[in-house]
């Protein structure tokens, strides 16, 4: 049995992919390992998950911009760095065998140095995706790097051949997200296109609004908030009028909101993985999203890969998906990514690292 610390700055503040990962993995690994989530947000008692809160000034996450963002010197990165430093006494006291830092940047460098001193292992899960952030994580030579897709696995192996790289995708809780969930009553004209996302620039939700506006039949339900919510609400109401609605429900309510829709879409530039795809497919929604190899691997035959920058084509693909009977194809695709299956793979990897300690 390994003692595992998961560093997740935003747990208790927001419910996004990384925070969902921290909770789901902790809940499933706790049967065979001692797991603690070290977080900056408020602790809530959920399913027996153990947590420790670091008291630090926190706020909603924002996109890191400019040279300061690239060097991890922006305000958000500095807070995560301070959070990590404050977590060191708890890590030493807990005598952890494995540390899983989820926030990247200087957090990985601090944890890598710390694990060398205390004789622990470090596992990095590639939630940033192919690019500079996970290249930085690989630079610090973690004891294991988990790629979320085959494309990321090949990229990581080529970039850091001496690092142990395993491909383990993200997962979905099929007990929470499934076609049997009762749909939420939404006052929008059907069919409804659902987009669940943080409202930040690279998600390109403005392209989704413009694509929906070209259709006379589709409505758009956005689930989430963020720095662009004022701008997106403005153009959404102007272009779509009563066919537009944005809400920010609790994570526990998300399944019923997914079930209110016919199609899920996310026009982001890149995604390391995108747990929202799995949640939507588990609720048997087809998916229309940006075309790339990673998302092809996730979506399979459960939707349409498109070019969201071509508004006319994007709009047409949304209409086609809304009119197509996908039967149970989306749900069947989601079955491949059950958190229970994913946790078994992580547990096997953790046991391998423990043997090599």
N, C-alpha and C positions, 0 to 999 in steps of 0.2 A: 504493500500500500504506500503510494507516494503522497507527500504533502505538497500541494499545489497552490500557488498564489496567482490569481488572475488580476492584472492591473487594468482597470477600466474606468478612466477618469469620468466619463459622462453617464455611467450607470446611476440611476436615480434622478437624472436630469432629463434625459430624452430616451426614447425607445426606437433605436435605429438598428441597422444590421449588426454593428459591432456589439452593442449592448444586448441585443437578442442572443447573439452568439455566447456572450459571457454567461448569461442566465441559463440558457439551454444546456450548455456544456457542464456548468457547475451542478445543475440539477441531476444530470445523468451520470456524471463521473463520481458523485459523492458516495455511491454504493460501494465502490472499490478503492476510492482515494479520499484523502482529506483535502477538501477544496474550500478556499476562501476568496471571495471577490473583494479586492481593495478598491474603493470608489470614492469619488468626491461628492456624489449626490446623496440624497436622503435614503436611508435604509428602510425597505419595506419587507415584512416577513412573507416570503413566498416559497412554498413547497420545501421548507426546511433548508433553503440555501443559506450558507453562512456568508456574512459580509462584515467588512470593517470600513468605517467612514473616516477619511482624512479631511479635517476641517480646513477649508481653503475657499477663498472667494471664487464663485463660479457663475457662469451665465450660459446662455444658449450658444451652441457652436456656430461659427461663421467661417466663410471661405477665407483661406489664407491667400493674400494677394501680394504681388510685388516681390522685391528682392528680400524683404524681411521674412515673408512667408516661405520663400525657397530656402532660406538659411535657417528656418525654424527659430526666428527671432521675433516673430509677431506676437501679439498679446496672448493669443490662444496657446501658442507653443510654449511661451514662458510660464504660463500657469500650469501646463502639464508637466514641465520640467520641475517646477517647485513642488507639485503634487508628488512626483516620483521621489524627490529627495526626502520629503516628509514621510514617505512610505518605507524608507530604508530601515528605521528602527523596528517597525512591525514585521518586515521580512526577516530580519536577523532574529528577532524574538521568536518568530514562528518556526524557525529552522526548516524552511521549505526546501524541498528537493528540486522543484521545478518552478520557474517563474514564466508566466505568459503575459508579456506586455502588449496591449492592444492599441496603444495610441501613437506609436511610431515616433519619429523625430528623435529628440534627445533622450526620450524615455528608454529607447532601445540601447543607446550607448551607455547610459547610467546602469541599466540592468545587466548589460554584458560585463561591464567592469566589476559590478558587485558580485555576480555569480562566479567570476574567476577568483575573487577573494574568499567567498564563503563555501566554494566547492559545490554550488548548485548548477543546474542546467537551465538553459533558456530556449524556449520554443516561440517562434514568431509565426503567426498566421497571416497570410498575405492579403489582408483586407484592403490595402491601398491599390492593389492591382499592378499590372505591368507599367513600369515608369520609375521616375526618380525616387519616390518615397520608399518603395519596396527595394529599389537598388541600394538605397541608404541602409535599410534594414539588413540586407544581405552583406553589405560591406563589413558589418560587425560580426560576421561569421557565427550566427546562432547555432546551437547544437542541433536544431532541426528547424527547417522552414517548410511550412505547409502551404502549397499552392492550391488555389481553389478551383482551377481549371487546367486542362491539359496544356493549353497555350501558355499559361503562366508557369507551369511545371517546366516546359522546354526552355522558356526564357530564363528562369532561375538557374537551371542546371548549366546553361551556357555561360551565364554571367558569373556564377560562383560554383565551379565544378567540385570544389573541396567541401562544400556544405551539403549536409544530408537534406535532400528535398523529397517530400512526400506529397502526393496529390490527394487531397481530401476536400470535397466540396462542402459548401454550407448546407444547412438542412432546414426542415420545416416540421413543426409539431402538428401531425395529422389528427391528433385528438382535438385540437383547437380549430384548425383550418380544414374544412371538408365540405362537400356539397350538401350535407344534411343540415347545416346551419340555417336558421330562419333568416331570410333577407330583411334588412332594415327598410322601413318605409321611407322612401325618398321622394320629395316633391319635384321631380324632374321628368321631362318627357323621355320615354324609353324608345330605343335602347340607350343605356347609359354606359359611357366609357369611364373607367376608373383609373386614376393616377395617384398612387401613394408614394410620397417622396418628401424629402427636405426641400424647401423652396430656396435653392441656391442656383447660381448661374449655370454651372455645368450640367445640370439636369435638363435644361432647355425646355422648360414647361411652357414658355411662350410659344414655341413651335407647335406644341400640342393644341394650345388654344386656337392658333391660327388654322391648323388643320381641321379641327372640329367646326370652325366657323365656315369652312367651305361646304360643309354638309348641312342639309336642311333637316335631317332626321336625328342626328346624334346629339346627346347631351354630355356634359363633362362634369364629373365629380372628382374634385381634388381633395386628397386626405393628407394633411400636413401643414406645417408652418415653417417660417424661416425668414431670412433677411429680405427676400423678394416678394413677400406676401402682399404688400401694398401695391406694387406695380402689377403683379399678376391678377389681383382682384380687380384692378382698374381696367385692364384690357379684356379680362374675362367677362366682366359685366357689360362692357361697351360692345364687344363683338358678339357675345352669345346671349346677352340679356337673361331671360328666364331659363335658358338652357345651361347656365353656369352655377355651380355651387362649390364652395370650399369649406371644409370642416376640419377640425383638429381633434378627433376622438381619442379616447384612451385606447391603449394598445389592446386591451381585453375586448374592446368593441369592434376591432378591425374586421374579424371574420364576417360579421353580419353586414358591414358596409361593402366588403368585396362582393358578397353574394347579391347585393342590390344591382350589380353591374352585369354587363354582357361581355365586355372586353376590357382587358387591362393594358395600359400603355405607359412607357417610360422612354423618353427621347434623349436620355443622357448621352454625353459624348463618349464616356467610357464607364464601365462598371467592373470592379474587381470580381463581383459575382452578382449581387442583387437578390437579397432574401425576399424582397417584395414579389419578385417573379414567382418564386416557389409558393408563397402564401396565396397569390392570385390563382395559380394553376391548381393548388390544392382545393380551392373553392370552385374549381372547374371553369375558370375564365380563360378564354384564349388570350394570347399575348401578341401585341404589335410593338416591336422595339427596334432599336438600332441594329443594323446588320454588322456583325463581326463574328469571328470564330468562337469566342468565349460564349456569347449569347446563343449561338447556334447549338452549342453543347448543352446549354441549360434548357432551352425552349424545345428543341427537337421539332416534332411535327405539331406542336400545340399552339401554333400561331404563325405570324408573318414577320420576317425580318425586312426592314425597310430603310430608306434614307430620309430621316426626318427633316433634313434641310430642303428637300424637294417637297414643298407643302402640298402641291397637287397630288403627287404620288402617295404621300403619307396619308392624306385625307381619304384617298381611294382605298388604300389598304385597311384603314380603320372601318370603312363601310363594308368591305368584303368580309372582314373578320366578324362584324356584327351580324351579317346575313348568313354566315356559314354555320352549319350544325356540326360542331366538333365532337359531338357525343361525349364520351368520357376520356378523350385523348388528353386534355390538360391534366385531369386528376391522375390518370395513369402515369403521366410524365413526372408529376410531383411525388408519386410513390417511390421513385428511385432515390429520393433525397430525404427520407425520413431521418429525423434527428437521432432516433434510436440506432439506426444503422451507422450514422456518422460518428456517434459517440463510441461505438465499438472500435472503429478504426483509430480514433484518437487514443483510446485506452491501450490498444496494442502498441501504438507508437510510444506512448508514455512508458509502458513497461520495458520497451527496448532501450529507451534512454536511461531508465533506472538501472538496467543490467550493466550499462557501460559507464556507470558513474565511478 
